[in-house]
């Protein structure tokens, strides 16, 4: 079939297998160009199919020569209907890993469930014995709790009062004012249950109890802080409470891993275009302005550049892992540079529908968005008939 992007609001409902394959190949090429990393050798990535999770898996495999198991929840293809992009990404990754002689297997299902946890434990025990790195990179808006059976839904809302500021529709380029009503009822609690640290801790407890963690094993989860421009709806909003919980959980996990000298870290990463961030008001405008500045200064990074730097310059330096005063790894340091933030704040006050394409990088934002779904890559002929029925060999 000829596969074209089909938009529904802030979501693209199609994905291109060849484009996703090119995306994976480009990331592998970047990692291999940076040289080998003396890091983890047996890695579990929970949330392995897109964004930072995919980049972590690629960096583990092609930077560290690691065996990897990836857990994700993606939609497979059917006749006349494309898979979700994460499915095609994972298929391409496994194909490239196999060609490179690297162990790579995947599990597709709800990582919040006890069943998928047990399936993963069984696979680790059978194939790898013990693992030395666990990456936790889940980004789901919904979680059915494995103990209570209750389904919780997260919300992206400010706390206490209505938030009003500018945003941009990145499809049309229209800059407009938006107001977001504050959270109410159980919104904070539900968001923490979905996006906080409980499930991460459940995974690590299950791995520890099954004796599947190697001595000195490390686990990393991902977070974001961002600027004062976005804090009301992000870091000081409901999602910020979940991130606070995630960061507190890192200390609890580290304490639980003392017997094996294990460590848990939260890595604070840069603002990037993801399916989730595209739906958060204010964030697309902020990213458009940020990209313009960071690209001009030569400090812009995508997911793969961030993760390669995290592994090479933070996690595996043969020394102590550098952290801030709250124990967090910071690879958002270039974004949060005072000069960069001052420039973004200045442009924020000037941004209009008419000038955003000039003072911001709206085109770069759009390109990154379409890239998420496998569209817009050089070297891919999108006019060709393409087989949508790509399978992942390691999934039973």
C-alpha positions in Angstrom: 0.0 0.0 0.0 1.0 3.6 -0.4 1.3 5.0 3.1 0.7 8.6 3.8 0.5 10.5 7.1 -3.1 10.8 8.3 -3.7 13.3 11.1 -6.3 13.3 13.8 -5.7 16.3 16.1 -2.2 15.9 17.5 -1.9 12.3 16.6 -0.8 10.7 13.3 -2.9 7.5 12.8 -0.5 5.9 10.3 3.2 5.0 10.4 5.6 4.2 7.6 7.7 1.0 8.1 10.5 2.0 5.8 10.7 5.5 7.4 10.8 4.0 10.9 13.5 1.6 9.7 15.5 4.6 8.4 15.0 6.4 11.7 16.5 3.4 13.6 19.4 3.1 11.1 20.2 6.8 11.5 20.3 6.5 15.3 22.5 3.4 15.1 24.9 5.3 12.8 25.2 8.1 15.2 25.9 5.9 18.2 28.5 3.9 16.3 30.2 7.1 15.1 30.9 8.1 18.7 32.9 4.9 19.6 32.4 2.2 22.1 31.2 2.7 25.6 32.4 0.5 28.4 29.0 0.0 29.9 26.2 -2.4 30.5 26.2 -5.8 28.8 22.7 -7.2 29.7 20.0 -4.6 29.5 16.2 -4.5 30.1 14.4 -1.5 28.6 10.8 -1.0 29.8 9.2 1.3 27.3 11.7 0.4 24.5 9.9 1.3 21.3 10.0 5.1 20.9 11.7 8.2 22.1 14.2 8.0 24.9 13.5 4.3 25.5 14.3 3.4 21.9 17.4 5.6 22.0 18.5 3.9 25.2 18.1 0.5 23.7 20.1 1.5 20.6 22.8 3.0 22.7 23.0 -0.1 24.9 23.2 -2.4 21.9 25.4 -0.5 19.5 27.3 1.6 22.0 28.0 -1.0 24.7 27.5 -4.3 22.6 24.8 -5.2 25.1 22.2 -7.9 24.9 18.8 -6.2 25.2 15.3 -7.1 26.1 12.7 -4.5 25.2 9.2 -4.3 26.7 6.5 -2.2 25.0 2.8 -2.0 24.2 2.4 -1.4 20.5 -0.2 -2.1 17.9 0.8 -4.7 15.3 -0.2 -4.3 11.6 -3.1 -5.8 9.9 -4.1 -6.0 6.2 -4.5 -2.4 5.0 -3.7 -0.9 8.4 -0.3 0.1 9.6 1.2 -0.8 12.9 2.0 1.9 15.4 5.4 3.5 14.9 6.9 1.8 17.9 6.2 -1.6 16.4 8.1 -0.8 13.2 10.9 0.8 15.2 11.3 -2.4 17.2 11.2 -4.6 14.2 13.9 -2.5 12.5 16.0 -2.5 15.7 15.9 -6.3 16.1 16.7 -6.8 12.5 19.8 -4.5 12.8 20.8 -6.1 16.1 20.6 -9.6 14.6 22.7 -8.6 11.7 25.3 -7.3 14.1 25.3 -10.5 16.1 23.6 -8.9 19.1 21.0 -10.6 21.3 17.7 -8.8 21.1 14.2 -10.0 22.1 11.0 -8.1 22.7 7.8 -8.5 24.7 4.7 -6.7 23.6 2.1 -6.1 26.3 1.0 -4.0 29.3 4.1 -3.4 31.3 2.0 -2.4 34.3 0.5 -5.9 34.5 1.8 -8.8 36.6 1.6 -11.1 33.6 4.0 -9.1 31.5 6.4 -8.7 34.4 6.5 -12.4 35.0 6.9 -13.1 31.2 9.9 -10.7 31.3 11.4 -12.3 34.4 11.1 -15.8 32.8 12.9 -14.6 29.6 15.7 -13.0 31.5 16.2 -16.1 33.6 16.2 -18.4 30.6 18.4 -16.3 28.3 20.5 -13.8 30.2 20.7 -15.0 33.8 21.1 -11.6 35.3 21.0 -8.0 34.0 23.1 -5.0 34.9 21.0 -2.1 33.6 17.3 -1.5 33.7 15.9 1.5 31.8 12.4 2.6 32.8 10.9 4.8 30.1 7.1 4.2 30.2 4.9 7.0 28.9 1.3 5.9 29.2 -1.7 8.1 30.1 -3.6 5.1 31.6 -2.7 2.4 34.1 -4.7 -0.5 35.4 -3.3 -1.2 38.8 -2.2 -4.8 39.1 -3.3 -5.1 42.7 -6.6 -3.3 42.8 -7.7 -3.7 39.2 -8.7 0.0 39.1 -7.9 1.9 35.9 -6.4 5.3 36.6 -6.0 8.1 34.1 -3.5 10.9 34.3 -4.2 14.5 33.5 -2.0 17.4 32.5 -3.4 20.3 34.4 -2.2 23.1 36.6 -2.7 23.0 40.4 -4.6 25.6 42.3 -5.6 28.1 39.6 -6.3 28.5 35.9 -3.2 28.8 33.7 -3.4 31.2 30.8 -0.5 31.6 28.3 0.3 31.4 24.6 0.6 28.2 22.6 0.9 27.2 18.9 -0.9 24.8 16.7 2.2 23.4 15.0 0.2 22.3 12.0 -1.1 25.7 11.1 1.5 27.8 12.9 -1.3 29.8 14.6 -0.2 31.3 17.9 -3.1 31.8 20.3 -3.9 32.2 24.0 -5.1 29.2 25.9 -6.5 28.7 29.3 -6.3 25.4 31.2 -8.6 24.9 34.2 -6.9 23.6 37.4 -7.1 19.9 38.4 -9.8 18.8 40.8 -10.9 15.7 42.8 -8.5 12.8 42.5 -6.6 14.2 39.5 -3.3 14.5 41.3 -3.5 11.1 42.9 -4.5 9.4 39.7 -1.7 11.1 37.8 0.9 10.0 40.4 -0.4 6.5 40.3 0.0 6.4 36.5 3.2 8.4 36.0 4.9 8.2 39.4 7.4 5.8 40.7 5.3 2.9 42.0 5.5 0.7 38.9 9.2 1.3 38.5 9.6 0.1 42.1 7.4 -2.9 41.4 9.6 -3.9 38.5 12.8 -3.5 40.5 11.4 -5.5 43.5 10.3 -8.3 41.2 13.7 -8.4 39.5 15.5 -8.3 42.9 13.3 -11.0 44.5 13.9 -13.3 41.5 17.7 -12.8 41.8 17.9 -11.4 38.3 20.0 -8.3 39.1 23.7 -8.5 38.7 26.0 -7.1 41.5 26.2 -3.3 41.0 23.2 -3.2 38.8 21.9 0.3 37.8 18.4 1.4 37.0 17.5 4.8 35.4 14.1 6.5 34.9 13.6 9.7 32.9 12.1 13.0 34.0 11.9 16.6 32.9 12.0 20.0 34.7 11.9 22.7 32.0 11.7 26.4 32.2 9.6 28.9 34.2 7.5 29.4 31.0 6.1 25.9 31.2 6.3 25.1 34.9 2.6 25.9 35.8 1.3 23.3 33.4 4.3 20.9 33.7 6.7 20.8 36.7 4.3 22.6 39.1 1.2 20.9 37.7 -0.1 17.4 38.1 2.6 15.8 36.0 5.2 17.5 38.2 3.8 15.8 41.3 4.2 12.5 39.5 7.8 13.4 38.6 8.4 14.3 42.2 7.2 10.9 43.2 9.4 9.3 40.6 12.5 11.1 41.9 11.7 10.1 45.5 11.3 6.5 44.4 14.9 6.5 43.1 16.2 6.8 46.7 13.8 4.0 47.9 15.0 1.7 45.1 18.7 2.5 45.8 18.1 1.6 49.5 16.5 -1.7 48.5 19.5 -2.6 46.3 22.2 -2.0 49.0 22.8 -5.7 49.3 24.0 -5.9 45.7 25.5 -2.4 45.6 22.9 -1.3 43.1 21.8 2.2 42.3 18.7 4.0 41.0 18.9 7.3 39.2 16.5 9.7 37.6 17.9 11.4 34.5 16.5 14.8 33.8 16.4 15.1 30.0 15.9 17.9 27.4 12.6 19.0 26.0 12.0 17.1 22.7 9.2 16.5 20.3 7.3 13.4 21.4 3.7 12.2 20.9 3.1 13.2 24.5 4.7 16.6 24.4 2.8 17.5 21.2 -0.5 17.3 23.1 0.6 19.5 26.0 -0.4 23.2 25.5 2.5 25.7 25.6 5.1 23.0 25.1 5.2 23.1 21.2 5.7 26.9 21.3 8.5 26.6 23.9 10.2 23.8 21.9 10.0 25.8 18.7 11.8 28.7 20.2 14.2 26.5 22.1 15.2 24.6 19.0 16.0 27.8 17.1 18.4 29.0 19.8 20.1 25.7 20.5 20.6 24.9 16.8 22.1 28.3 16.3 24.5 27.7 19.2 25.3 24.1 18.1 24.0 22.6 21.3 20.7 21.0 20.0 20.3 17.3 20.7 17.6 14.8 19.8 16.8 11.6 21.7 19.8 9.6 20.5 22.3 12.4 21.1 20.9 12.8 24.7 21.1 9.1 25.5 24.5 8.6 24.0 25.8 11.5 26.1 24.0 10.1 29.2 25.7 6.7 28.8 29.2 8.0 27.8 29.5 11.1 30.0 27.3 10.3 33.0 26.6 6.6 33.6 29.9 5.0 32.4 32.9 7.2 33.1 34.8 4.8 35.4 34.0 7.3 38.2 31.1 8.4 40.3 27.9 9.3 38.4 27.7 13.1 38.5 24.4 14.3 40.1 22.8 17.6 41.2 22.0 18.5 44.8 18.9 16.4 44.6 20.6 13.3 43.4 19.5 13.7 39.8 21.5 13.2 36.6 21.2 16.3 34.4 21.5 16.0 30.7 19.1 19.0 30.3 22.1 21.2 31.2 22.5 22.7 27.8 18.7 23.5 27.6 18.7 25.1 31.1 21.8 27.2 30.4 21.0 30.7 31.7 21.8 32.4 28.4 19.6 30.0 26.4 16.7 30.4 28.8 17.0 34.2 28.7 16.8 34.1 24.9 13.8 31.9 24.9 12.0 34.2 27.5 12.7 37.2 25.2 11.4 35.5 22.1 8.3 34.2 24.0 7.1 37.8 24.5 7.6 38.5 20.8 6.1 35.4 19.2 3.1 35.8 16.9 1.5 33.8 14.2 3.2 36.1 11.6 6.8 35.9 12.9 7.1 32.4 14.6 8.4 30.8 11.4 11.2 33.4 11.5 12.1 33.7 15.2 11.4 30.1 16.0 12.0 26.7 14.4 8.4 25.6 13.7 9.5 23.8 10.6 12.0 21.8 12.7 9.3 21.0 15.2 7.0 19.7 12.4 9.8 17.6 10.9 10.6 16.0 14.2 6.8 15.3 14.7 6.5 13.6 11.3 9.7 11.7 11.9 8.1 10.1 15.0 5.8 8.2 12.6 8.4 7.4 10.0 7.7 10.3 7.6 10.0 12.9 6.1 13.3 10.9 6.0 15.8 11.3 3.2 16.5 8.1 1.4 12.9 6.8 1.7 10.7 6.9 -1.4 7.2 7.5 0.0 5.6 7.0 -3.4 6.5 3.3 -3.5 4.1 0.5 -2.6 5.1 -0.6 0.9 4.4 -3.8 2.8 2.7 -2.8 6.0 2.7 -6.3 7.4 6.1 -6.2 9.1 6.5 -8.7 11.9 8.8 -8.9 14.9 10.5 -12.3 14.9 11.1 -12.6 18.7 7.5 -11.9 19.7 5.6 -15.1 20.1 
